[in-house]
Amino acid sequence: MTEHQAFTWQVPVDHPAFAGHFPGRPIVPGVVLLDRAMVCAETWLGRRVGGWQVGNAKFLSPVGPGETLVFTLGSTTGAGVSFSVHAGERLVASGNLTPSP
């Protein structure tokens, strides 16, 4: 595992979350960004994790259909993983994930 790892994800324009979030101005729900961060963390760790604890999650800027996001992961104390999500230069979200015991 490297010290930092970046993963790119283009938000599908037809993502099912857009149906109800929000009609007329689709926005990626925070839970979708968290889920993608967890998928990236498992890829980075090289293993599946049974569950995650989320700490300090902040959602700073809305994300729309088709945007390209870069998830940057790093190590925290213990087994934790920090993440930040950018759309270009814009910080979209950040937080920490810890594998559940």
N, C-alpha and C positions, 0 to 999 in steps of 0.2 A: 504494500500500500504506500503510495507516494504521500508527501506532506500535504499537498493540495491537488484537487482534481476538478476539472470543469466538464460539464455535460450540457449539450445544446438540445433544446426541445422546441419545435415549432408547434404552437397551439393549433390543433385542427379547427378549421372554420366550422365544422359540423359536430364539434364536441357535444355530447348529450347534455352537459351542464348548462349550455346556453339556452335551452328550451325554457327554463324557468328563472334564469338569472341574468339578465333581466330583459323581458320583451322590449324591443325597440332600441336597447343599448346593451348588447351582450357583454358581460364581464366574467372573467374566470373567477370562480369562487375560491376563497382562501384554502378550503379543504382540498381542492384539486392541486394547488401549488404545493401544499404539504405532502400530498400523496406522491407527487412527482419527485419531491426532495427525498422522500423515503425510498423510492425506487432507485434513485441515483445513489443514495447512501449504501444500499444493499449491493449495488453493482461495484461501487468503490471498495467496500469491505470484502467483496468476493463471497458473500454468503447471504442466505435468507435470514431475516430476523423475525421472531414470532410476534413482536409488537414493539411499538415505539412510545416513549414519553416525549412530549413536545414541551420545550421550554422557551420562553422569550420570543415567541413567534410574533413578528410585526409585519403588517401588510401596508405598504407605504404608497403604492400607486396602482391604479386599476390596469388590468391586462385585457386586451380584446382578442377576438378571433384572428388567427393568422400571424400573431406576433411571434418573433423568435426570442426565446429566453435562454439565458446562460445561468446554470446552477453551478456555483462554485462551492466546493466542500472542503473542510479542513478538520483537523483533529482538535478536540477539546480535552480537558482533564478527564482522566478515566477512559471510558469507552465511548464518550460522546462525539458527536459530529456537529460542527457548525455549518450553516449554509447561508448563502446570499444568492439572490435571484436578480438578474439584471435584464432589462430590455434595452439594448444599446448601452448608453451611458446612464440610463435611468435605473435607480435602485427600486425594485418592485417589492421585495420581501426579504426577511432575514430571520434567523432563529437558531435554535439548537435542538438536536435530536439525541436521545439516549436510548439504547436498546433496553427493553423491559427485562427484568431479571427472570 
